[in-house]
């Protein structure tokens, strides 16, 4: 009887883990970040950093909009402005 409960307990622990791993593997291609293929080169004090534009935009956004009290629509609009300014 104890052996039966032990197998049920193992199944209840292992089954959700297996399902989670399978679902994450299936969604992996949709959760990867988009890379634009365009890079930004930042040179400062002898350091050179090369970043993708899509990785650079959140950095600029955080530097320009320090406070977290901005509305989400304002943050979205500002990120479009930053992307446009970088690409043009």
C-alpha positions, 0 to 999 in steps of 0.5 A: 500500500505504501509503495502505491502511494509512493508511486502516486506521489512521484507521478504527481511531482514528475508529471507537471515538471515534464509537461512544463519542460515540453511546453517551454521547448515548444514555445522557445521559438516564439519567446526569443527576442527579435534581433534587428541586425542593426548595431549601435557602437558605443565608445566611452573612456577607451571602452567599445560596446557593440549592441543590437538596436533592440537591446539598446532601446531599453537602456536609452529609455531608462536613462531618459525616463528615470521615474516609474510613474509614467504611463505605459502608453507614454513609455511605448511612444517614447520607445518608438521615438528612440527607435526612429531617432537611432535608425534615421 
